Amino acid sequence: MSRIRISHTTSYRYSEPVSFGIHRLVIRPREGHDLQIENLSLKVSPAAAVSWHRDIFGNSIALASFSEPADLLEFSSEAIVCRRDHTSHRRLLDVLPIKYPVRYSEIEASVAGGYLESVYRSETEELRDWAETTFAPTSGDDAVLLVEGINEWIHRSIRYRRRDDRGVQSPLETLRLGSGSCRDMATLLLEAARALRLAARFASGYLDGAASRAGQAVTHAWAEVYFPEHGWFGCDPSLGEGTSEKHIVCGVSSHPRGVMPVSGYYSGSRRNFLMMEVSVDIKALAAANRPESGVERPSLRENREWVPERSSREA
């Protein structure tokens, strides 16, 4: 278990004062068995009225509305969170393997359908042909190993390129260019999984690593694939590995645009906009049970020595 402080600032500068519309913020870490928030503060300049709600995906969303113009718009949040390692549920894979194609129960099928629907429908057929040719899935294959293979392939084959422009590249564009940002790689994995009829969603948040510890990081994105009886498995194609406690989720969505950390608009000319700056700084507050630096993180299939008692399966 560990405690950390996450400081996240996003600033927009303009050549003259402009008026701002409502801005939507997806910056509060998602709480659960693996993470709890001890405290969260949000400062907005110019002054804004802020209201919170949960969206259809269960994300905590802040809406900021403004009454005065300004030439600087800035959002600064600070969260103190307590993390616990959340890999233990993956130990069930030996006794509850997931075979391809994945079958969703009657209870889950209607919800899973929303995560099977492609965002780039015009590319679905070509992307499916690519995925089936590249990874050759057959009935009875291990579905988790299939997803791991796609994740690792993207990491090896797509060169990371930071992009500050808005939006994401389409999957086929990322394949054609052979490069993309973390959100482009996550979208490629998202749509490749869906092309193979695997329910998947887009995730956005923070990555606790060397850059964030030096105050030089920005927000991060990856994808998650759903496996019945096991839940959502995070896959980070930027790193080529499964997610771990260093991945801190703020928002999940069926669409990449659903979890943009900051989105909104202003009234004025495009020429008024000068620049945007984003910084993420993560500091350790306690070292309790924190893994030593440099220790390699396990894959989706670590710690196979644990087997549940038979009675727990029959209950």
NUKOL-893738 format. One record per atom (N, C-alpha, C): z, x, y; residue in one letter. Coordinates in steps of 0.2 Angstrom, whole numbers, plus 5000, padded with zeros to 4 digits. Layout:
<sites>
ZXYa;...
</sites>
This chain:
<sites>
500050044994m;500050005000m;500050045006m;499750025011s;499650065018s;499650025024s;499850045029r;499850015036r;499350055040r;498950015044i;498450045048i;498450005055i;498250035060r;498050005066r;497350015068r;496949955069i;496249955070i;496149935077i;495849985081s;495649965088s;494949965089s;494749905091h;493949895092h;493849865099h;493349905102t;493149885109t;492449885109t;492149825112t;491449815114t;491349805121t;490949845124s;490849835131s;490149825133s;489949785138y;489249775140y;489349785148y;488849825150r;488749845157r;488149815160r;488149785167y;487649755170y;487549785177y;486949785180s;486849815186s;487149775192s;487349715191e;487649675196e;488049615192e;488449585196p;488849535192p;488349475190p;488549455183v;488149405180v;488649355177v;488449295176s;488849245173s;488749245166s;489349225162f;489349225155f;489349165152f;489049155146g;489149095142g;489649105137g;489749055133i;490349065128i;490149115123i;490549165121h;490449215117h;490849205110h;490549215105r;490849205098r;491049275095r;491749285093l;491949345090l;492149335083l;491949385079v;492149385072v;492449455071v;493049465073i;493449525073i;494149525070i;494349465068r;494949465064r;494949475057r;495249525054p;495149535047p;495349475043p;495049465037r;495149415033r;495749425029r;496249385029e;496949395025e;496849365018e;497249405013g;497249375006g;497749425002g;497649424996h;498149454992h;498049534993h;497549554996d;497449624997d;497549655004d;497649605009l;497749625016l;498049575019l;498549595023q;498949545028q;498949575035q;498949535040i;498949555047i;499649545049i;499949605052e;500649605055e;500549575062e;500049595065n;499949585073n;499249595075n;499049545079l;498349555082l;498349535089l;498149575093s;498049565101s;497349565103s;497149525108l;496449525110l;496449525118l;496149575121k;496049575128k;495349565130k;495249525135v;494549505137v;494449515145v;493949545147s;493849555154s;493049545155s;492949495160p;493449465165p;493849415161p;494349385164a;494849335161a;494449285158a;494649265152a;494349205148a;494849165144a;494649105143a;495049055139a;494749065132a;495249085128v;495049095121v;495349045116v;494949025111s;495248975106s;494948995099s;495348985094w;495249005088w;495148945083w;494648955078h;494548905073h;494348945066h;494348905061r;494048935055r;493348905054r;492848945052d;492148915051d;492148895044d;491548875042i;491448845035i;491548895030i;491448955031f;491549015026f;492249035026f;492749005030g;493449025030g;493549085035g;493149105039n;493249165044n;493649135050n;494049175053s;494349165059s;493949185065s;493749135069i;493249135074i;493549125081i;493449175085a;493749165092a;493149145097a;493249095101l;492749075106l;493049095113l;492649135117a;492849155124a;492449115129a;492749085133s;492349055139s;492549075146s;492149085150f;492249125156f;492149075162f;492449095168s;492349055174s;492149095180s;492149165179e;491949205184e;491449255182e;490949275187p;490449325185p;490749395185p;490449445182a;490649515182a;490049565180a;490149625182d;489649675180d;489849715174d;490449695171l;490749725165l;491049675161l;490849665155l;491149625150l;491349665144l;492049655143e;492349695138e;492849655133e;492749665127f;493249635122f;493649695118f;494249695119s;494649745115s;495149715111s;495149725104s;495649695100s;496049755096s;496649745094e;497049785091e;497349745085e;497249775079a;497549735073a;498049785069a;498649765067i;499049805063i;499049775056i;498749805051v;498649775045v;499049815039v;499149775034c;499449805028c;498949795022c;498749845019r;498249845014r;498549865007r;498349825002r;498449844995r;497849854991r;497849894986d;497249914982d;497049844978d;496449824979h;496249764976h;495749774970h;495749824966t;495249834961t;495549814954t;496149794953s;496449774947s;496049714943s;495749664947h;495449614944h;494849634940h;494549694942r;493949714939r;494049744932r;494649754930r;494849774923r;494749724918r;494549664920l;494449604915l;493749614912l;493349654915l;492649654913l;492549674905l;492949714902d;492949724895d;493049664891d;493449624893v;493649564889v;493249504891v;493049504897l;492649444900l;492049474903l;491549494899p;490949524902p;490449474905p;490149494910i;489649454913i;488949464911i;488549424908k;487949434905k;487349404910k;486849434910y;486249414914y;485849374910y;485549314912p;485649284919p;486349254919p;486649254925v;487349224926v;487249154926v;487749124923r;487849044923r;488449024927r;488348974932y;488848954936y;489048884933y;489748874933s;489948814930s;489748754935s;489848694932e;489748634935e;490148624942e;490748654942i;491148644948i;490948694953i;490648754951e;490448804956e;489748804958e;489348764954a;488648774955a;488348744962a;488648694964s;488448674971s;488548714976s;489148754976v;489348804981v;488948864980v;488848884974a;488448944972a;487748934975a;487448874975g;486848864977g;486648884984g;487148884988g;487048904995g;487048974996g;487249014991y;487249084991y;486649114987y;486249064984l;485649084980l;485049074985l;485149044990e;484549024994e;484349084999e;483749104998s;483449165002s;483449155009s;483649205013v;483549195020v;482849215022v;482449255019y;481749275020y;481349245015y;481249175015r;480949135010r;480249165009r;479849185014s;479149205013s;479149265009s;479649305008e;479649365005e;479949364998e;480249304996t;480549294990t;480149314984t;479549294983e;479149304977e;479049374977e;478749414982e;478649484982e;479249524980e;479849504983l;480449534982l;480649534975l;480549474972r;480749454965r;480349504960r;479649504962d;479249554958d;479449624958d;479649644964w;479949714965w;480549724961w;481049674962a;481649684958a;481549684951a;481149644948e;481049634941e;480749694938e;480249724942t;479849784940t;480349844940t;480749854946t;481149914947t;481749914942t;482049854941f;482649854937f;482649824930f;482049794929a;481949764922a;482449734919a;482749684922p;483349644919p;483049604913p;483449594908t;483249554902t;483949514900t;483749464897s;484349414895s;484849454890s;485449444892g;486049484889g;486249544892g;485849574897d;486049634900d;486749624904d;487049674905d;487649674909d;487549664916d;487749604919a;487549584926a;487849634931a;488449654930v;488849694934v;488449764935v;488249794929l;487849854929l;487249844933l;486949794932l;486249774935l;486349784943l;486949744946v;487049754953v;487249824955v;487649854951e;487749924952e;487149964953e;486649954949g;486049994949g;485649984955g;485649914957i;485249904963i;485649934969i;486249934969n;486649964975n;486550034975n;486550064970e;486450144970e;485750164971e;485250114969w;484550134971w;484450134978w;484750084981i;484650074989i;484950134992i;485550154990h;485850214993h;485450274992h;485150284986r;484650344985r;484050344989r;483750284989s;483050274991s;482950254999s;483450225002i;483350205009i;483750255013i;483450285018r;483850335022r;484150295028r;484850305029y;485250275034y;484950295041y;484850245045r;484650255052r;485050205056r;485450225061r;485750185065r;485350155070r;485350085071r;484950045075r;485450005080r;485250015086d;485649975091d;485349915093d;484749905091d;484349835093d;484649785089d;484549725091r;484849665088r;484449645082r;484849605078g;484449575072g;484449625066g;484149605060v;484149645055v;483349645053v;483149705049q;482549705046q;482449665040q;481849635039s;481749595033s;481849645027s;481949625021p;482049665015p;481349705014p;480749675014l;480149705013l;480049765018l;480249745025e;480149795030e;480549855028e;481249845026t;481649905024t;481349945019t;481049915014l;480749945008l;480149985011l;479749955015r;479149985018r;479350045022r;479850045026l;480050095031l;480450155027l;480750135022g;481150175018g;481750195022g;481950155027s;482550175031s;482850115034s;483450115036g;483750055039g;484550065041g;484850025045s;485550025046s;485949995040s;486550005041c;486949975036c;486849895035c;486749865040r;486549795040r;485949775036r;485449825037d;484749815034d;484849835027d;485249885025m;485349895018m;485649835014m;486149815018a;486549755015a;486149695014a;485649685019t;485249625018t;484749635012t;484449695011l;484049715006l;484449694999l;485049714999l;485449704992l;485549634992l;485749594997l;485849524997l;485249484994l;484649504997e;484049464995e;483849484988e;483949544986a;483749564980a;484149534974a;484749524976a;485249494971a;485049424970a;484849384976r;484649314976r;484049304972r;483549354973a;482949354970a;483049354962a;483549384960l;483749384953l;484249324951l;484249274955r;484749224954r;485449244953r;485649284958l;486349304958l;486649284965l;487149244965a;487449224971a;487749284975a;487549284981a;487749344985a;487849324993a;488249354996r;488449345003r;488449415007r;488349405014f;488349465018f;489049465021f;489349535022a;490049545024a;489949595030a;490449585035s;490449625040s;491249645042s;491349705044g;492049725046g;492049795047g;492549835045y;492649895047y;492749945040y;492550005041l;492550055036l;493050105038l;493550115034d;494050165036d;493850235033d;493550275037g;493350335035g;493450395040g;493050445039a;493150505044a;492950485051a;492450445052a;492150425059a;492650385062a;492950335058s;493450285061s;494050315063s;494250365059r;494950405060r;494850445067r;494150465068a;494050505074a;493850465080a;493850395079g;493750355085g;492950355087g;492550375082q;491850375083q;491450325079q;491750275076a;491450235072a;491250165075a;490750125072v;490650065075v;490750015069v;490649955069t;490749905064t;490249915058t;490449895052h;490049905046h;489849845043h;489349845038a;489149785035a;488949805027a;489049765023w;488949775016w;488749705013w;488749695006a;488549635003a;489049624997a;489149564995e;489649544990e;489249494985e;489349504979v;489049464973v;489549424970v;489449364968y;489949324965y;489849324957y;490349334953f;490349334946f;490849284944f;490649234940p;491149184938p;491749214934p;492349184935e;492949214932e;493149274935e;492749314939h;492949374942h;492949374950h;492649334953g;492649324960g;492049364963g;492149384969w;491649414974w;491749494973w;491249524971f;491249604970f;490849634976f;491249674980g;490849704986g;490449764984g;489849774987c;489449824985c;489149854992c;489249924993d;489149954999d;488549994998d;487849974999p;487350024998p;487250085003p;487650075009s;487650135013s;487950195010s;488450175005l;488850225002l;488650234995l;488350184992g;488150184985g;488650174980g;489150134982e;489750124978e;490050054979e;490550034975g;490849964976g;491349974982g;491549914985t;492049914990t;492749934987t;493149954992s;493849974990s;494249954996s;494849974996e;495349965001e;495149985008e;494650035008k;494450065014k;493950015018k;493649965014h;493249915017h;493649855019h;493649845026i;494149785029i;493649735031i;493649675028v;493149625029v;493449585035v;493049565040c;493149525045c;492849455044c;492249455042g;491849395041g;491349395035g;491249345032v;490749335026v;490349275028v;489649275026s;489249225027s;488649225023s;488349165022s;487649165018s;487149195022s;487149205028h;486649235033h;486949295036h;486549345037p;486749405041p;486949385048p;486649335051r;486849325058r;487549285059r;487749265053g;488349225053g;488949265055g;488949325054v;489549365055v;489449425060v;489049415065m;488949465070m;489649475074m;489949535075p;490549545078p;490649505084p;490149515089v;490149485095v;489449455097v;489449395098s;488749365100s;488849315106s;488349305110g;488449265116g;487849275121g;487949255127y;487349265132y;487649265139y;487149285143y;487349285150y;486749265154y;486849235160s;486349215165s;486149265169s;485549285169g;485249335173g;484649365170g;484349415174s;483749445171s;483949505166s;483449515162r;483549565157r;483649635160r;483349645166r;483449705170r;484149715172r;484549665172n;485249665174n;485649705169n;485449705162f;485849735157f;485649805157f;486249845157l;486149915157l;486349945150l;486849935147m;487049965141m;487649925137m;487649945131m;488249915126m;488549975123m;489249975123e;489550025119e;490049995114e;490150025108v;490549995103v;490950055101v;491650045100s;492050095097s;492550065092s;492650095086v;493150075082v;493550135080v;494250125081d;494750185079d;495250155075d;495350195069i;495850175064i;496350225063i;496950205064k;497550255063k;497950235058k;498250285054a;498750265049a;499450265052a;499750215050l;500450205053l;500950215047l;500750215041a;501250235035a;500850265030a;501050305026a;500750335020a;500950305013a;501350255013a;501550225007a;500950215002a;500950244996n;500550234991n;499750244993n;499650284998r;498950295001r;498650344996r;498050334994p;497650384990p;497550444994p;497650504991e;497450564994e;496750564996e;496650605002s;496050605005s;495550645000s;494950634999g;494550664995g;494450644988g;494950594986v;494950574979v;494350524979v;493950534973e;493350494973e;493550424971e;493250374974r;493450304973r;493050284966r;493350244962p;493150214956p;492550174957p;492150164952s;491550114952s;491850044951s;491449994950l;491649924948l;491949924941l;491949974937r;492149964931r;492750024929r;493150034934e;493750084932e;494250054929e;494750094926n;495350074923n;495250024917n;494850044913r;494749994907r;495249994902r;495850034903e;496350044898e;496749974897e;496749934902w;497149874903w;496849814899w;497149784895v;496949724891v;497449674892v;497249604894p;497749554894p;498049534887p;498649504887e;498849484881e;498449424879e;498449404872r;498049354870r;498249284872r;498949274873s;499149214875s;498949194882s;498849244886s;498649234893s;497949204893s;497449224888r;496849194888r;496849124886r;497349104882e;497349044879e;497648994883e;498049014888a;498448964892a;498048914895a;
</sites>
